[in-house]
Amino acid sequence: MECSKCGAKMKVIGTRSPLTPGKGSEVKKAEKVVAWYTSDFTVRVRKCLKCNTKSMTVELLLPDVEQMIDEAANGNFKA
């Protein structure tokens, strides 16, 4: 993955999921976005090797993403 700030490569420095939340802050942030639909996701914390920018990504199965989009489009999104 490339850094959105400088374009350099990013390294995964942490992986969390609802089953292995660690301290839980990353998982709690992701739950705000996807918990209305699924608890099956992975959060990865990444750090740029050049500028040290940190970011988080949330990984879902593609069928879950497609279904979430359909449900949200039909007004079934629950904030």
C-alpha positions in Angstrom: 0.0 0.0 0.0 1.2 3.5 -0.7 1.2 6.5 1.6 -1.5 9.1 0.7 0.8 11.9 1.9 4.1 11.1 0.1 3.5 8.0 -2.0 6.1 5.8 -0.3 5.4 2.2 0.8 3.6 1.6 4.1 4.3 -1.2 6.6 1.6 -2.9 8.7 2.5 -2.3 12.3 -0.6 -3.7 13.9 -3.6 -6.0 13.2 -6.7 -6.2 15.2 -10.2 -7.7 14.9 -13.2 -8.0 17.2 -11.8 -11.4 18.3 -8.4 -9.9 19.1 -9.0 -6.2 19.9 -6.0 -5.5 22.0 -6.7 -2.2 23.8 -9.6 -1.9 21.4 -9.4 1.7 20.2 -8.8 0.7 16.5 -11.6 -1.8 16.6 -14.0 0.6 18.3 -13.3 3.2 15.5 -14.0 0.6 12.8 -17.2 -0.6 14.6 -18.6 2.9 14.3 -18.6 2.4 10.5 -19.3 -1.4 9.9 -20.8 -2.9 13.1 -24.4 -2.1 11.9 -23.8 -4.8 9.3 -21.0 -7.2 10.4 -18.6 -8.0 13.2 -16.3 -9.9 10.7 -13.6 -7.4 9.9 -9.9 -6.7 10.3 -8.3 -3.4 11.2 -4.7 -2.8 10.1 -2.6 0.1 11.4 0.0 1.1 8.8 3.0 3.4 9.0 4.8 5.1 6.1 8.4 4.0 5.8 9.4 7.5 4.6 7.4 10.2 6.3 6.1 8.1 9.3 2.4 9.0 8.6 0.1 6.5 10.3 -3.3 5.3 8.9 -5.8 2.6 9.5 -7.6 0.3 7.0 -10.6 -1.8 7.6 -10.8 -5.1 5.6 -14.1 -6.8 4.8 -15.0 -9.6 2.6 -16.1 -8.3 -0.8 -19.6 -9.9 -0.6 -20.1 -8.1 2.7 -19.1 -4.8 1.1 -21.5 -5.3 -1.8 -24.3 -6.2 0.5 -23.6 -3.3 2.8 -23.8 -0.9 -0.2 -27.1 -2.5 -1.3 -28.6 -2.2 2.1 -27.5 1.3 2.6 -28.9 2.3 -0.8 -32.2 0.8 0.3 -32.2 2.9 3.5 -31.3 0.0 5.8 -28.2 1.7 7.2 -28.3 1.9 11.0 -26.0 4.6 12.4 
